[in-house]
């Protein structure tokens, strides 16, 4: 039995002719301690996939399970790091992280609570900024707070929903290294949602492409048999890295071509007769 599993999961939004089928027949099995990256196109339903695992939404059909038990709602066993940080602007770094500490350990004494908060803030190298508010931080620092808050819940599964997409290249590279360092230390189960194939290959044990929406599903799983820690500069010269990267990119390009061709065939070619309307002459007198 897989540690985390999605079995024939489908999800859509809306009703009647306006209904949009986002995900269709998703099957995914993840082992405990595994780092999996899901890559795909914008609008393919990657965030919907994360929200299903987080328990923020329920599938229309199929089942999401953790340790064999159905996921029926949000819980501290799953921590989420969102792309937009989701920090409370009126609270300091320590207070934002403290929200997670209080949620999972409400009976901690004041001193122990403060030590716990400091531990997780230091884990993402933000000790000197613990009393600053989000508006005083850079984008990369805010995302570090978001990571620390998720880790403070001590989740079994860490869900990363394109957490680095809005960051500049240098900050993104720094946080990639930070995420891998934390994962290697704690060996938590991680699902990373990204549209960057190189990022997925740098961090994950395997990478799974998602087909374009609507009715997106998952493609084949590509194993990444590269030693850790991985050096992003050295990877560019590694033949195994280049082979897997080319296979993933080729798959994504092919499914996109196939989907575009299908949509072209299904285009509505019916003719519509419009009513013969004429604008009213507002200059007419009387």
C-alpha positions in Angstrom: 0.0 0.0 0.0 1.3 3.4 -1.0 1.9 6.0 1.7 0.0 8.6 -0.2 -2.3 7.7 -3.1 -4.8 9.3 -5.5 -7.0 6.6 -7.1 -9.0 7.5 -10.2 -9.5 11.0 -9.0 -11.5 13.5 -11.1 -12.4 17.1 -10.3 -14.4 19.8 -12.0 -16.0 23.2 -11.2 -19.4 24.7 -12.1 -22.6 23.1 -13.3 -24.5 22.5 -16.5 -23.0 23.9 -19.8 -20.6 26.1 -17.8 -19.0 23.2 -16.0 -15.2 22.8 -16.5 -13.7 19.4 -16.0 -10.2 20.1 -14.6 -8.7 16.7 -13.7 -9.6 13.3 -15.0 -8.7 9.8 -13.8 -5.6 10.8 -11.8 -3.7 7.9 -10.4 -0.6 8.6 -8.3 1.2 6.5 -5.6 3.9 8.1 -3.5 6.1 6.3 -1.0 7.0 7.7 2.5 10.0 10.0 2.3 9.8 10.4 -1.5 10.2 13.7 -3.2 8.0 13.9 -6.3 7.8 16.8 -8.8 4.7 17.3 -10.9 5.3 19.5 -13.9 2.9 20.9 -16.5 1.4 23.8 -18.3 -0.3 26.8 -16.8 -3.9 26.1 -16.3 -3.6 22.3 -16.3 -4.9 21.9 -12.8 -1.7 21.5 -10.8 -3.0 23.7 -7.9 -6.3 21.7 -7.9 -4.2 18.6 -7.5 -2.4 20.1 -4.5 -5.7 21.3 -3.0 -7.1 17.7 -3.2 -4.1 16.3 -1.3 -4.3 19.1 1.2 -7.9 18.3 1.8 -9.0 21.9 0.9 -11.4 20.4 -1.7 -13.0 17.0 -2.3 -12.8 15.0 -5.5 -15.9 14.5 -7.6 -15.0 10.9 -8.0 -12.1 8.6 -6.8 -10.3 8.8 -3.5 -7.2 10.4 -2.0 -5.7 8.4 0.9 -2.8 8.9 3.4 -1.6 5.7 5.1 -4.6 4.0 3.6 -7.1 6.4 5.3 -9.3 8.7 3.1 -8.4 12.4 3.3 -11.7 14.2 4.1 -10.4 17.6 5.1 -7.3 19.7 5.9 -5.1 18.6 8.7 -1.7 19.2 10.4 -0.3 16.1 8.8 -0.1 18.0 5.5 1.7 21.3 5.3 1.2 23.6 2.3 3.5 26.3 0.9 1.6 28.5 -1.5 3.0 30.6 -4.3 1.7 33.8 -2.9 3.2 33.4 0.7 -0.2 33.7 2.5 1.3 35.5 5.5 -0.7 37.7 7.8 0.8 41.2 7.2 0.1 42.5 10.7 2.1 39.7 12.4 5.9 39.4 12.6 7.9 36.5 11.2 7.9 34.8 14.6 4.2 35.4 15.1 3.3 34.0 11.6 5.3 30.8 12.4 3.8 30.8 15.9 0.3 30.3 14.4 1.4 26.9 13.2 3.1 26.1 16.5 -0.1 27.0 18.4 -2.2 24.9 16.1 -0.3 21.6 16.7 1.0 22.3 20.2 -1.5 24.5 22.0 -0.4 23.5 25.5 3.3 24.5 25.2 4.6 26.9 27.9 5.7 30.3 26.8 9.5 29.6 27.0 9.2 26.3 25.1 6.9 27.9 22.5 9.4 30.7 21.9 12.2 28.1 21.5 10.2 26.1 19.0 9.4 29.2 16.9 13.1 30.2 16.9 14.1 26.7 15.9 12.0 26.8 12.7 12.8 30.4 11.9 16.5 29.6 12.2 16.0 26.5 10.0 15.3 28.8 7.1 18.0 31.3 8.1 15.7 34.1 9.2 16.8 34.5 12.8 17.8 38.1 12.5 14.4 38.9 10.9 12.2 37.2 13.5 10.6 40.5 14.7 10.1 42.0 11.2 6.7 42.1 9.5 6.2 40.7 5.9 6.2 44.2 4.3 9.8 44.6 5.6 11.0 41.4 3.9 11.9 40.6 0.3 9.9 38.1 -1.7 12.4 35.3 -1.0 12.4 36.0 2.7 8.6 35.9 2.8 8.7 32.5 1.1 11.1 31.3 3.7 8.6 32.3 6.4 6.0 30.3 4.5 8.3 27.3 4.5 9.1 27.7 8.2 5.4 27.9 9.0 4.6 24.7 7.1 7.5 22.9 8.7 6.4 24.1 12.2 3.3 21.9 11.9 5.7 18.9 11.6 3.6 17.5 8.7 4.0 14.0 7.3 3.6 15.5 3.8 4.9 18.8 2.6 3.0 20.3 -0.4 4.8 22.9 -2.4 2.5 24.8 -4.9 4.9 26.5 -7.2 6.5 28.3 -4.2 9.4 29.8 -6.2 7.7 30.8 -9.4 7.6 34.6 -8.6 11.2 34.9 -7.4 14.2 36.1 -9.2 16.8 33.6 -10.4 19.3 34.1 -7.6 16.7 33.9 -4.8 15.1 30.9 -6.5 18.4 29.0 -6.6 19.0 29.8 -3.0 15.6 28.5 -1.9 16.0 25.4 -4.0 19.1 24.6 -2.1 17.3 25.3 1.2 14.4 23.1 0.3 16.7 20.2 -0.6 18.8 20.7 2.6 15.7 20.5 4.8 14.3 17.5 2.9 17.6 15.6 3.2 17.6 16.3 6.9 14.0 15.4 7.7 13.1 13.0 4.8 9.5 14.2 4.7 7.3 13.2 1.8 7.2 16.1 -0.6 5.1 16.9 -3.6 6.4 19.9 -5.6 4.2 21.5 -8.2 6.3 23.4 -10.8 6.3 24.5 -14.4 10.2 24.3 -14.5 11.5 20.9 -15.6 15.0 21.7 -14.5 13.8 22.6 -11.0 11.9 19.3 -10.7 15.0 17.4 -11.8 17.3 19.3 -9.4 15.1 18.5 -6.3 13.0 15.4 -6.9 13.4 11.6 -7.0 11.0 11.4 -9.9 9.2 13.8 -12.1 5.7 13.4 -13.5 4.4 15.5 -16.3 0.7 16.6 -16.4 -1.2 16.8 -19.7 -2.8 20.1 -20.7 -6.3 20.8 -19.5 -9.2 20.5 -19.6 -9.6 17.0 -18.2 -5.9 16.9 -17.4 -4.3 13.7 -16.2 -0.8 12.5 -15.3 1.7 11.1 -17.8 4.4 8.6 -17.2 6.8 8.8 -14.2 10.4 9.6 -15.0 12.9 8.4 -12.4 15.8 10.7 -11.6 18.7 8.5 -10.6 21.2 11.3 -9.8 23.3 11.4 -6.7 22.6 14.0 -4.0 23.4 16.7 -3.2 23.0 17.9 -6.7 25.0 20.8 -8.2 22.9 22.7 -10.7 26.0 23.6 -12.7 27.4 20.1 -12.9 24.0 18.7 -13.8 24.1 20.4 -17.2 27.1 18.2 -18.2 25.6 15.0 -16.8 24.4 12.7 -19.6 21.7 11.1 -17.5 20.3 14.5 -16.6 20.3 15.5 -20.2 18.6 12.2 -21.3 15.8 12.4 -18.7 15.3 16.1 -19.3 14.9 15.6 -23.0 12.5 12.8 -22.5 10.3 14.9 -20.2 10.4 17.9 -22.6 9.6 15.7 -25.6 6.7 14.2 -23.8 5.3 17.6 -22.9 5.7 18.9 -26.4 4.0 15.9 -27.9 1.0 16.0 -25.6 0.6 19.7 -26.3 0.7 19.1 -30.0 -1.9 16.3 -29.7 -4.2 18.4 -27.5 -3.9 21.4 -29.9 -4.8 19.1 -32.9 -7.7 17.7 -31.1 -9.1 21.1 -30.1 -8.8 22.2 -33.7 -10.8 19.2 -34.9 -13.5 20.0 -32.3 -13.9 23.7 -33.1 -17.5 24.8 -33.6 -18.1 25.3 -37.3 -21.8 26.1 -37.1 -23.1 29.3 -38.6 -25.0 31.7 -36.4 -27.5 34.3 -37.9 -27.4 37.5 -35.9 -30.4 39.8 -35.6 -30.5 42.8 -37.9 -30.0 45.4 -35.2 -29.4 49.1 -36.0 -28.2 51.7 -33.5 -30.7 54.3 -32.4 -30.2 57.8 -33.8 -29.8 59.9 -30.7 -29.5 63.1 -32.7 -33.0 62.9 -33.9 -35.3 65.6 -32.6 -38.7 65.0 -31.0 
